[in-house]
Amino acid sequence: MNRFRNFTRRLGNKLGLAFSLIVCVLILVLATVSYYRTTWIIKDNYLSNTAKELEHMNESLDNFVAQIDALSLSFRRDDNFMEALMSDEEDFSSRLYMENQLRNLFYSSSGDIAAVSLYIPRTGARYTISRLTDSPKLVVDHPRNITSNGWYKEASTRANAFRSIEPPAQGPSAGGYDAENQRLFFTFHRALINIPSQRPLGMVSITISSAYRDQMIRDILEQDAEVVAILDQNNTSFYHSGEKSLSDEASLLRSINWTKPEGYLNWSGEQQAYLVTYNVSPGDGWKLIKLISTSALNERAKNTRNLEFLIGLAFLLIGTLLVTFATKTITRPLKRLSKHMEKVGEANFDVMIDINGNDEIAYLSKKFNAMVAKINELINEEYKAKLGEKTARMKALEAQINPHFLYNALQTISTEALVHRVDHIDRMVQALAYILRYSIRTGDNVNLAQEMKNVESYVMLQQARYGERLSVDIALEGSIGEIRVPKMAVQLLVENSIKHVLEQTLDPVRIGVRGYFGEDGLAVIEVSDNGPGIPEDRLKELQELLRQENWIGGQQESIGLKNLSERLKLLIHTAARLDIRNRPEGGVSVEIIMPAEDQ
């Protein structure tokens, strides 16, 4: 116990032990999680790929059967062939025509057709040509009891579209899958119906070789452990890729929910468990089944898990050897950082740590350097703040001196105007003096009546410049003059109208200033003009600017309106706003809208 305690006192040994324990736990957890995740991914990918393969195979199978069906119908569309079926067997020309048509169909195929036969119920003759013999030649015989076969009865009824498909005849060996029958896929029977009597005049049988089937099977079989089975809609087996049929195939067929066109299930046979995927074709109802044993499917996941265990153990050994070296690399910069912190504690703020690397120690060193720089910056800012305070006091003294000097100068000019009896100059000087006193007076908010008096003084000066071209009508309803507004708010709107309308045209301009109480307890101050209005694109930009919260990057010529909008919200009410629009009769209307009950 004492040896263990002595061992764990050193930081390197502690890190090595902790590292080893963490790696062991991680190996176990990751290997387990990886195994189940890999198993799930393999199963999911297998099911997804198999479903697509079976669906594609069923589509191909339906198309292939449709092609065979079209070949068989070529006899029905041949009027000469149908007339030959109704002739006597001794009629050599009719017999020769039928034999030639059978040969044409047989040799025109790409090799998928193993045999073609024609059975005539009226005469009992059957004409057959087949590739299953050494040299294909047409043979005529008279077999018995053909009409009693199930496929003949099925193909003779309208309910089955006068056709039937049957698997190869089962032989005596291993469940009916002998070598000869494995060369064949199915036989397609087509009844050539006499339309008036609805009875077959002939029965065409086309036997398909296994070439097309084997090609499809090779495309979807990826592992030796996989088994593919092909059944028709009546669960009649047409093919099984295994050496023999499943011993419990009936149980598997009962377990599948055939009401769904596709799906999968886990099925346990007599010896092992299987993952079963199936698909039912929408056309002829072919049922494709693909099985793989669960152990074979998960074999790759087991191999991956074992490989991860080996890699983890190797990583544990290498990591344990490297952890001692890593601890020295970590503790060295920590000691350097500790020494620099001691210097800062001694009021030495000019120390900086050289940063090497990108690890946590480097990040801590960066933060230490930033902290020292911030301390220096705060010290400098304190000195600058004191200097700025002194400068502000000097500016305040200057601001107190300059307005008095300007008032005295204006008063002197006014006195001279009165002495020389120039009354209009006196009025202009008085108006300018009022505007100056109003603009620099303390306080941000004023009564609307005071604002209107300032507007009147401003308008008088502008009328002295523009003469009869400018007229301004001011109308305040009721007690609207008592509400509070930001100082020089209305003057700004009047100034905008003069700048953007009067200075841009030679026509007389009328500006209206109206204050009234609107609906829902809102106070409205409207400034309107009779100018040409604002283009729609520009008007939308202004309206969007007034709605934006971050307006620093806006257009400079509109900053006055946006500034007024923000002052309304900050100084009057958060619900106060500035609206701008074109008037229907012409010109522009700008409205200051704010709650009146909080005034």
C-alpha positions as CSV (number, residue, x, y, z in Angstrom):
1,M,0.0,0.0,0.0
2,N,2.8,2.4,0.9
3,R,4.6,1.6,-2.4
4,F,1.4,2.5,-4.2
5,R,1.0,5.7,-2.4
6,N,4.6,6.6,-3.1
7,F,4.0,5.7,-6.8
8,T,1.0,8.0,-7.0
9,R,2.6,11.0,-5.5
10,R,4.3,12.0,-8.7
11,L,2.2,13.8,-11.3
12,G,3.6,11.7,-14.1
13,N,2.6,8.4,-12.4
14,K,-0.8,9.8,-11.6
15,L,-1.4,10.8,-15.2
16,G,-0.1,7.4,-16.4
17,L,-2.5,5.5,-14.1
18,A,-5.4,7.7,-15.0
19,F,-4.6,7.4,-18.7
20,S,-4.5,3.6,-18.5
21,L,-7.8,3.3,-16.7
22,I,-9.5,5.8,-19.0
23,V,-8.2,4.0,-22.1
24,C,-9.3,0.6,-20.8
25,V,-12.8,1.9,-20.1
26,L,-12.9,3.6,-23.5
27,I,-11.8,0.5,-25.3
28,L,-14.5,-1.6,-23.7
29,V,-17.2,1.0,-24.3
30,L,-16.2,1.9,-27.8
31,A,-15.8,-1.7,-28.9
32,T,-19.2,-2.6,-27.5
33,V,-20.9,0.4,-29.0
34,S,-19.1,-0.1,-32.3
35,Y,-20.1,-3.7,-32.5
36,Y,-23.8,-3.0,-32.0
37,R,-23.7,0.1,-34.3
38,T,-21.8,-1.8,-37.0
39,T,-24.3,-4.7,-36.7
40,W,-27.2,-2.2,-37.1
41,I,-25.5,-0.4,-40.0
42,I,-24.7,-3.7,-41.8
43,K,-28.3,-4.9,-41.3
44,D,-29.8,-1.6,-42.4
45,N,-27.5,-1.4,-45.5
46,Y,-28.2,-5.0,-46.3
47,L,-32.0,-4.6,-46.0
48,S,-31.9,-1.4,-48.1
49,N,-29.8,-2.9,-50.9
50,T,-31.6,-6.2,-50.9
51,A,-35.0,-4.5,-51.1
52,K,-33.8,-2.5,-54.1
53,E,-32.3,-5.6,-55.7
54,L,-35.4,-7.7,-55.3
55,E,-37.6,-4.9,-56.5
56,H,-35.4,-4.5,-59.6
57,M,-35.3,-8.2,-60.2
58,N,-39.1,-8.4,-59.9
59,E,-39.5,-5.6,-62.4
60,S,-37.1,-7.4,-64.8
61,L,-39.0,-10.6,-64.3
62,D,-42.4,-9.0,-65.0
63,N,-40.9,-7.3,-68.2
64,F,-39.4,-10.6,-69.3
65,V,-42.6,-12.5,-68.9
66,A,-44.4,-9.7,-70.7
67,Q,-42.0,-10.2,-73.6
68,I,-42.6,-13.9,-73.7
69,D,-46.4,-13.2,-73.6
70,A,-46.0,-10.8,-76.5
71,L,-44.2,-13.5,-78.5
72,S,-46.9,-16.1,-77.8
73,L,-49.6,-13.6,-78.9
74,S,-47.8,-13.2,-82.3
75,F,-49.4,-16.5,-83.3
76,R,-52.9,-15.3,-82.3
77,R,-52.5,-12.2,-84.4
78,D,-51.4,-14.3,-87.4
79,D,-54.7,-15.0,-89.4
80,N,-53.0,-17.6,-91.6
81,F,-51.6,-19.4,-88.5
82,M,-55.1,-19.5,-86.9
83,E,-56.6,-20.8,-90.2
84,A,-53.9,-23.5,-90.3
85,L,-54.9,-24.7,-86.8
86,M,-58.4,-25.4,-88.1
87,S,-57.2,-27.3,-91.1
88,D,-56.8,-31.1,-91.3
89,E,-53.6,-32.7,-90.2
90,E,-53.1,-34.1,-93.7
91,D,-53.1,-30.5,-95.2
92,F,-49.4,-30.3,-95.9
93,S,-49.3,-26.6,-96.7
94,S,-51.0,-25.6,-93.4
95,R,-48.7,-28.0,-91.4
96,L,-45.6,-26.6,-93.1
97,Y,-46.7,-23.0,-92.3
98,M,-47.2,-23.8,-88.6
99,E,-43.8,-25.6,-88.5
100,N,-42.1,-22.6,-90.2
101,Q,-43.6,-20.2,-87.7
102,L,-42.5,-22.3,-84.8
103,R,-38.9,-22.4,-86.2
104,N,-38.9,-18.7,-86.8
105,L,-39.9,-18.0,-83.2
106,F,-37.4,-20.5,-81.9
107,Y,-34.4,-19.3,-83.9
108,S,-35.2,-15.6,-83.6
109,S,-34.7,-15.7,-79.8
110,S,-31.4,-14.8,-78.2
111,G,-31.0,-18.2,-76.6
112,D,-33.3,-17.7,-73.6
113,I,-35.9,-20.0,-75.3
114,A,-35.0,-23.6,-74.7
115,A,-38.0,-25.2,-76.4
116,V,-41.2,-24.2,-78.3
117,S,-44.1,-26.5,-78.7
118,L,-47.6,-26.3,-80.3
119,Y,-50.4,-28.7,-79.2
120,I,-53.6,-28.9,-81.3
121,P,-56.5,-30.3,-79.2
122,R,-58.6,-31.0,-82.3
123,T,-56.0,-33.5,-83.8
124,G,-54.0,-34.3,-80.7
125,A,-50.8,-33.5,-82.5
126,R,-47.9,-31.7,-80.8
127,Y,-45.1,-30.0,-82.7
128,T,-41.9,-29.5,-80.6
129,I,-38.5,-28.0,-81.3
130,S,-35.9,-27.9,-78.5
131,R,-32.3,-27.0,-77.6
132,L,-32.2,-29.7,-75.0
133,T,-31.4,-32.3,-77.6
134,D,-28.0,-32.7,-79.4
135,S,-29.3,-31.1,-82.6
136,P,-32.5,-28.9,-82.5
137,K,-35.1,-30.3,-84.9
138,L,-38.9,-30.2,-85.0
139,V,-40.6,-33.4,-83.7
140,V,-44.3,-34.3,-84.1
141,D,-45.9,-36.7,-81.6
142,H,-49.4,-37.4,-80.2
143,P,-49.2,-37.3,-76.3
144,R,-52.1,-38.4,-74.2
145,N,-53.9,-36.7,-71.4
146,I,-52.5,-33.2,-72.0
147,T,-55.9,-31.6,-71.6
148,S,-56.1,-33.0,-68.1
149,N,-53.0,-31.2,-66.9
150,G,-53.5,-28.3,-64.5
151,W,-51.6,-25.8,-66.7
152,Y,-53.9,-26.7,-69.6
153,K,-57.0,-26.1,-67.6
154,E,-55.6,-22.8,-66.2
155,A,-54.6,-21.5,-69.6
156,S,-58.0,-22.4,-71.1
157,T,-60.0,-20.0,-68.9
158,R,-60.6,-16.3,-69.3
159,A,-60.0,-15.8,-65.6
160,N,-56.3,-16.5,-66.1
161,A,-56.1,-14.4,-69.3
162,F,-55.8,-17.7,-71.3
163,R,-52.2,-18.3,-70.1
164,S,-50.3,-20.3,-67.5
165,I,-46.8,-20.4,-66.2
166,E,-45.4,-23.6,-64.6
167,P,-42.0,-24.6,-63.2
168,P,-39.8,-27.2,-64.8
169,A,-41.0,-30.8,-64.3
170,Q,-39.6,-32.1,-61.1
171,G,-37.2,-35.0,-61.4
172,P,-36.4,-37.9,-59.0
173,S,-33.4,-36.4,-57.3
174,A,-33.0,-34.1,-54.3
175,G,-36.4,-32.4,-54.0
176,G,-37.0,-32.2,-57.7
177,Y,-33.9,-30.0,-58.5
178,D,-32.0,-32.4,-60.7
179,A,-29.2,-31.2,-63.1
180,E,-31.5,-31.3,-66.1
181,N,-34.3,-29.2,-64.6
182,Q,-31.8,-26.7,-63.2
183,R,-31.1,-25.7,-66.8
184,L,-34.7,-24.6,-67.2
185,F,-36.6,-21.7,-65.6
186,F,-40.2,-22.0,-66.5
187,T,-42.6,-22.9,-69.3
188,F,-45.1,-20.3,-70.5
189,H,-48.4,-21.7,-72.0
190,R,-50.6,-19.5,-74.2
191,A,-54.1,-20.8,-75.4
192,L,-54.9,-19.7,-78.9
193,I,-58.7,-19.2,-78.4
194,N,-61.4,-19.5,-81.0
195,I,-63.3,-16.3,-80.2
196,P,-66.8,-17.4,-81.1
197,S,-66.6,-20.7,-79.1
198,Q,-64.1,-19.4,-76.5
199,R,-62.3,-22.8,-76.8
200,P,-58.6,-23.3,-77.5
201,L,-57.6,-24.1,-81.1
202,G,-54.0,-24.6,-80.0
203,M,-51.8,-24.4,-77.0
204,V,-48.4,-22.7,-77.5
205,S,-45.8,-23.6,-74.8
206,I,-42.5,-21.7,-74.6
207,T,-39.9,-23.2,-72.3
208,I,-37.3,-20.7,-70.9
209,S,-33.8,-21.7,-70.1
210,S,-32.0,-20.8,-66.9
211,A,-29.6,-18.2,-68.6
212,Y,-31.8,-15.2,-67.8
213,R,-32.6,-16.4,-64.3
214,D,-29.0,-17.2,-63.5
215,Q,-27.8,-13.8,-64.6
216,M,-30.4,-12.1,-62.3
217,I,-29.4,-14.4,-59.4
218,R,-25.7,-13.6,-59.9
219,D,-26.5,-9.9,-59.7
220,I,-28.0,-10.2,-56.2
221,L,-26.1,-13.0,-54.5
222,E,-23.1,-11.4,-52.7
223,Q,-22.2,-14.1,-50.2
224,D,-22.2,-17.9,-50.2
225,A,-24.4,-17.9,-47.1
226,E,-27.2,-16.2,-49.0
227,V,-30.2,-18.1,-50.4
228,V,-32.6,-16.9,-53.1
229,A,-36.0,-18.5,-53.8
230,I,-38.5,-17.6,-56.6
231,L,-42.2,-18.6,-56.2
232,D,-45.3,-17.7,-58.0
233,Q,-48.4,-16.1,-56.5
234,N,-49.6,-19.6,-55.5
235,N,-46.3,-20.3,-53.6
236,T,-45.2,-22.8,-56.2
237,S,-41.4,-23.0,-56.2
238,F,-39.7,-22.0,-59.4
239,Y,-36.1,-21.8,-58.2
240,H,-34.0,-22.2,-55.0
241,S,-30.3,-21.3,-55.0
242,G,-29.5,-23.8,-52.2
243,E,-28.5,-27.3,-52.9
244,K,-31.8,-28.4,-51.4
245,S,-35.0,-26.9,-50.3
246,L,-35.4,-25.5,-46.7
247,S,-36.5,-28.3,-44.4
248,D,-39.0,-25.9,-42.9
249,E,-40.0,-23.9,-46.0
250,A,-43.7,-24.1,-45.3
251,S,-43.2,-22.5,-41.9
252,L,-41.3,-19.6,-43.5
253,L,-44.0,-19.0,-46.1
254,R,-46.6,-18.9,-43.3
255,S,-44.5,-16.4,-41.3
256,I,-44.3,-13.9,-44.2
257,N,-47.1,-11.2,-44.3
258,W,-47.9,-11.4,-48.0
259,T,-50.4,-8.6,-47.8
260,K,-47.5,-6.2,-47.9
261,P,-45.6,-6.0,-51.3
262,E,-42.2,-6.0,-49.6
263,G,-40.7,-6.3,-46.2
264,Y,-38.3,-8.3,-44.0
265,L,-38.5,-10.5,-40.9
266,N,-36.2,-12.5,-38.5
267,W,-37.0,-16.2,-38.9
268,S,-35.5,-19.1,-37.0
269,G,-35.2,-22.4,-38.9
270,E,-34.5,-25.8,-37.3
271,Q,-30.7,-25.1,-37.1
272,Q,-30.1,-21.3,-37.1
273,A,-31.6,-17.9,-37.4
274,Y,-32.1,-16.0,-40.7
275,L,-32.8,-12.5,-41.8
276,V,-35.4,-12.8,-44.5
277,T,-36.2,-10.2,-47.2
278,Y,-39.1,-10.6,-49.6
279,N,-40.7,-8.7,-52.5
280,V,-44.0,-9.4,-54.4
281,S,-44.2,-8.1,-58.0
282,P,-47.2,-5.9,-58.9
283,G,-47.6,-7.6,-62.3
284,D,-47.6,-11.4,-62.2
285,G,-47.3,-11.7,-58.5
286,W,-43.8,-13.2,-58.4
287,K,-42.5,-13.7,-54.9
288,L,-38.8,-13.3,-54.4
289,I,-37.3,-14.4,-51.1
290,K,-33.7,-13.8,-50.0
291,L,-32.3,-15.3,-46.8
292,I,-29.0,-14.9,-45.0
293,S,-28.0,-16.4,-41.7
294,T,-27.7,-13.9,-38.9
295,S,-24.3,-15.3,-37.9
296,A,-22.9,-14.8,-41.4
297,L,-24.4,-11.3,-41.6
298,N,-22.7,-10.3,-38.3
299,E,-19.4,-11.9,-39.1
300,R,-17.9,-8.7,-40.3
301,A,-19.0,-6.8,-37.2
302,K,-17.3,-9.4,-35.0
303,N,-14.1,-9.1,-37.0
304,T,-14.3,-5.3,-36.6
305,R,-14.8,-5.6,-32.8
306,N,-11.8,-7.9,-32.4
307,L,-9.6,-5.6,-34.5
308,E,-10.6,-2.7,-32.3
309,F,-9.6,-4.6,-29.2
310,L,-6.2,-5.3,-30.7
311,I,-5.7,-1.7,-31.7
312,G,-6.9,-0.5,-28.3
313,L,-4.4,-2.7,-26.5
314,A,-1.6,-1.5,-28.7
315,F,-2.6,2.1,-28.1
316,L,-2.7,1.5,-24.4
317,L,0.9,0.2,-24.4
318,I,2.2,3.0,-26.5
319,G,0.3,5.7,-24.6
320,T,1.6,4.5,-21.3
321,L,5.1,4.8,-22.5
322,L,4.5,8.3,-23.8
323,V,2.6,9.7,-20.8
324,T,5.8,10.3,-18.8
325,F,7.3,12.4,-21.5
326,A,4.0,14.2,-21.9
327,T,3.9,15.2,-18.2
328,K,7.3,16.8,-18.4
329,T,6.2,18.7,-21.5
330,I,3.2,19.9,-19.5
331,T,4.8,20.9,-16.2
332,R,7.7,22.8,-17.8
333,P,5.5,25.7,-19.2
334,L,3.5,25.6,-16.0
335,K,6.6,26.4,-14.0
336,R,7.5,29.2,-16.4
337,L,4.0,30.6,-16.0
338,S,4.2,30.5,-12.2
339,K,7.4,32.6,-12.3
340,H,5.8,35.3,-14.4
341,M,2.8,35.4,-12.1
342,E,5.2,36.1,-9.2
343,K,6.7,39.1,-11.1
344,V,3.2,40.5,-11.7
345,G,2.5,40.1,-8.0
346,E,5.5,42.3,-7.5
347,A,3.8,45.1,-9.6
348,N,6.0,44.4,-12.7
349,F,3.5,44.7,-15.6
350,D,6.0,44.6,-18.4
351,V,6.4,40.7,-18.4
352,M,5.1,38.7,-21.4
353,I,5.3,34.9,-21.9
354,D,6.5,33.4,-25.2
355,I,3.8,31.2,-26.5
356,N,4.6,27.9,-28.2
357,G,2.0,25.5,-29.4
358,N,-1.8,25.5,-29.3
359,D,-2.6,23.4,-26.2
360,E,-4.3,24.4,-23.0
361,I,-1.1,25.8,-21.5
362,A,-0.6,28.0,-24.5
363,Y,-4.2,29.2,-24.2
364,L,-3.6,30.0,-20.5
365,S,-0.4,31.9,-21.4
366,K,-2.4,33.9,-24.0
367,K,-5.0,34.8,-21.3
368,F,-2.2,35.8,-18.9
369,N,-0.6,38.1,-21.6
370,A,-4.1,39.5,-22.3
371,M,-4.6,40.1,-18.6
372,V,-1.3,42.0,-18.2
373,A,-2.0,44.0,-21.4
374,K,-5.5,44.9,-20.1
375,I,-4.1,46.1,-16.8
376,N,-1.7,48.4,-18.6
377,E,-4.6,49.6,-20.8
378,L,-6.8,50.4,-17.8
379,I,-4.0,52.3,-16.2
380,N,-3.5,54.4,-19.4
381,E,-7.3,54.9,-19.7
382,E,-7.4,56.3,-16.2
383,Y,-4.8,58.9,-17.0
384,K,-6.7,59.8,-20.2
385,A,-10.0,60.0,-18.4
386,K,-8.5,62.5,-16.0
387,L,-7.1,64.6,-18.8
388,G,-10.4,64.4,-20.7
389,E,-12.2,65.6,-17.6
390,K,-10.0,68.7,-17.4
391,T,-10.6,69.4,-21.2
392,A,-14.4,69.0,-20.8
393,R,-14.3,71.6,-18.0
394,M,-12.5,74.1,-20.2
395,K,-14.9,73.5,-23.0
396,A,-17.8,74.1,-20.6
397,L,-16.3,77.4,-19.6
398,E,-15.9,78.4,-23.3
399,A,-19.6,77.4,-24.0
400,Q,-20.7,79.7,-21.2
401,I,-18.7,82.6,-22.6
402,N,-19.5,82.3,-26.3
403,P,-23.3,82.5,-26.2
404,H,-23.2,85.6,-24.0
405,F,-20.9,87.3,-26.5
406,L,-23.2,86.3,-29.4
407,Y,-26.3,87.5,-27.5
408,N,-24.6,90.9,-26.8
409,A,-23.6,91.2,-30.5
410,L,-27.1,90.4,-31.7
411,Q,-28.6,92.9,-29.2
412,T,-26.2,95.6,-30.5
413,I,-27.3,94.9,-34.1
414,S,-31.0,95.0,-33.0
415,T,-30.5,98.4,-31.3
416,E,-28.8,99.8,-34.4
417,A,-31.7,98.5,-36.6
418,L,-34.3,100.3,-34.3
419,V,-32.2,103.5,-34.3
420,H,-32.2,103.5,-38.0
421,R,-35.8,102.4,-38.1
422,V,-35.2,99.2,-40.1
423,D,-37.9,97.1,-38.5
424,H,-37.6,93.9,-40.6
425,I,-33.9,93.6,-39.7
426,D,-34.9,94.0,-36.0
427,R,-37.5,91.2,-36.3
428,M,-35.0,88.9,-38.1
429,V,-32.3,89.5,-35.4
430,Q,-34.9,88.9,-32.7
431,A,-36.0,85.6,-34.4
432,L,-32.4,84.5,-34.8
433,A,-31.7,85.3,-31.2
434,Y,-34.7,83.3,-30.1
435,I,-33.7,80.3,-32.2
436,L,-30.2,80.5,-30.7
437,R,-31.4,80.6,-27.1
438,Y,-33.9,77.8,-27.8
439,S,-31.4,75.5,-29.3
440,I,-28.9,75.7,-26.5
441,R,-31.3,75.8,-23.6
442,T,-31.1,73.0,-21.1
443,G,-33.4,70.0,-21.3
444,D,-34.2,67.6,-24.2
445,N,-38.0,67.8,-24.2
446,V,-40.2,70.9,-24.6
447,N,-43.9,71.7,-24.9
448,L,-45.3,71.5,-28.4
449,A,-46.4,75.2,-28.1
450,Q,-42.8,76.2,-27.4
451,E,-41.6,74.1,-30.4
452,M,-44.2,75.9,-32.6
453,K,-42.9,79.3,-31.5
454,N,-39.4,78.2,-32.5
455,V,-40.7,77.0,-35.8
456,E,-42.4,80.4,-36.4
457,S,-39.1,82.1,-35.9
458,Y,-37.3,79.7,-38.2
459,V,-40.0,80.1,-40.9
460,M,-39.7,83.9,-40.6
461,L,-36.0,83.8,-41.4
462,Q,-36.6,81.4,-44.3
463,Q,-39.4,83.6,-45.7
464,A,-37.0,86.5,-45.7
465,R,-34.8,84.4,-48.0
466,Y,-37.5,82.9,-50.3
467,G,-40.2,85.5,-50.1
468,E,-43.7,84.6,-51.4
469,R,-42.5,81.3,-52.7
470,L,-42.8,79.9,-49.1
471,S,-45.9,79.8,-47.0
472,V,-46.4,77.8,-43.8
473,D,-49.8,77.1,-42.1
474,I,-49.7,76.0,-38.4
475,A,-52.8,74.6,-36.7
476,L,-52.9,73.1,-33.2
477,E,-56.2,71.5,-32.0
478,G,-57.3,71.6,-28.4
479,S,-54.7,71.1,-25.7
480,I,-52.3,69.5,-28.1
481,G,-49.8,72.3,-27.4
482,E,-49.2,71.0,-23.9
483,I,-47.7,67.6,-24.8
484,R,-44.0,67.1,-24.6
485,V,-41.9,66.6,-27.7
486,P,-38.1,66.4,-28.3
487,K,-36.6,69.8,-28.8
488,M,-36.3,71.0,-32.5
489,A,-38.3,67.8,-33.6
490,V,-40.9,69.8,-35.7
491,Q,-38.3,72.2,-36.9
492,L,-36.3,69.3,-38.4
493,L,-39.3,68.1,-40.4
494,V,-40.1,71.7,-41.7
495,E,-36.4,72.1,-42.6
496,N,-36.5,68.8,-44.6
497,S,-39.5,70.0,-46.5
498,I,-37.8,73.3,-47.4
499,K,-34.6,71.5,-48.3
500,H,-36.1,68.7,-50.5
501,V,-39.0,70.6,-52.0
502,L,-38.5,74.4,-52.0
503,E,-34.8,74.2,-53.0
504,Q,-35.6,71.7,-55.8
505,T,-38.4,73.7,-57.6
506,L,-39.3,77.2,-58.6
507,D,-43.0,76.7,-57.9
508,P,-44.6,78.1,-54.7
509,V,-44.5,75.6,-51.8
510,R,-47.0,75.4,-49.0
511,I,-46.0,73.6,-45.9
512,G,-48.7,72.6,-43.3
513,V,-48.0,71.8,-39.7
514,R,-51.0,70.3,-37.9
515,G,-51.3,68.9,-34.3
516,Y,-54.3,66.8,-33.1
517,F,-55.4,63.9,-31.0
518,G,-56.1,60.8,-33.1
519,E,-57.8,57.5,-32.2
520,D,-56.7,55.3,-29.3
521,G,-55.3,58.2,-27.3
522,L,-52.5,59.0,-29.8
523,A,-51.1,62.4,-30.4
524,V,-50.3,63.2,-34.0
525,I,-48.1,66.0,-35.3
526,E,-48.1,66.1,-39.1
527,V,-45.8,68.1,-41.4
528,S,-46.9,68.0,-45.1
529,D,-46.0,69.8,-48.3
530,N,-47.4,70.1,-51.8
531,G,-44.2,69.0,-53.6
532,P,-43.8,66.2,-56.2
533,G,-43.5,63.5,-53.6
534,I,-40.9,60.8,-53.1
535,P,-40.2,58.0,-55.7
536,E,-41.6,54.7,-54.5
537,D,-38.3,53.0,-54.4
538,R,-36.8,55.7,-52.3
539,L,-39.9,55.8,-50.1
540,K,-39.6,52.1,-49.3
541,E,-35.9,52.6,-48.4
542,L,-36.8,55.4,-46.0
543,Q,-39.6,53.3,-44.4
544,E,-37.3,50.3,-44.0
545,L,-34.6,52.6,-42.5
546,L,-37.1,53.8,-39.9
547,R,-38.0,50.2,-39.0
548,Q,-34.4,49.0,-38.6
549,E,-32.8,48.8,-35.2
550,N,-29.2,48.9,-36.4
551,W,-29.0,52.0,-38.5
552,I,-25.4,53.1,-38.2
553,G,-24.7,52.0,-41.8
554,G,-27.7,53.8,-43.3
555,Q,-27.6,56.6,-45.9
556,Q,-26.3,59.9,-44.5
557,E,-29.0,62.0,-46.1
558,S,-31.6,60.1,-44.1
559,I,-29.8,60.1,-40.7
560,G,-31.8,63.1,-39.4
561,L,-35.1,61.3,-39.7
562,K,-33.7,58.1,-38.2
563,N,-32.1,60.1,-35.4
564,L,-35.5,61.8,-34.7
565,S,-37.2,58.4,-34.6
566,E,-34.7,57.1,-32.0
567,R,-35.1,60.3,-29.9
568,L,-38.9,59.8,-29.9
569,K,-38.5,56.3,-28.5
570,L,-35.8,57.2,-26.0
571,L,-37.2,60.5,-24.7
572,I,-40.9,60.2,-25.1
573,H,-42.2,56.6,-25.3
574,T,-41.0,53.3,-26.7
575,A,-44.3,53.1,-28.7
576,A,-43.6,56.5,-30.4
577,R,-42.8,56.4,-34.0
578,L,-42.2,58.4,-37.2
579,D,-44.3,57.6,-40.3
580,I,-43.6,58.9,-43.8
581,R,-45.8,58.5,-46.9
582,N,-46.8,60.2,-50.2
583,R,-50.1,62.1,-50.1
584,P,-52.8,61.1,-52.6
585,E,-53.2,64.7,-53.7
586,G,-49.4,65.2,-54.1
587,G,-46.6,65.9,-51.8
588,V,-45.2,64.2,-48.7
589,S,-46.6,63.7,-45.2
590,V,-44.4,63.0,-42.2
591,E,-46.2,62.2,-38.9
592,I,-44.9,62.0,-35.3
593,I,-47.2,59.6,-33.6
594,M,-46.9,59.0,-29.8
595,P,-49.1,58.1,-26.9
596,A,-50.8,61.1,-25.2
597,E,-51.9,59.6,-21.9
598,D,-48.3,59.3,-20.6
599,Q,-47.6,63.0,-21.2
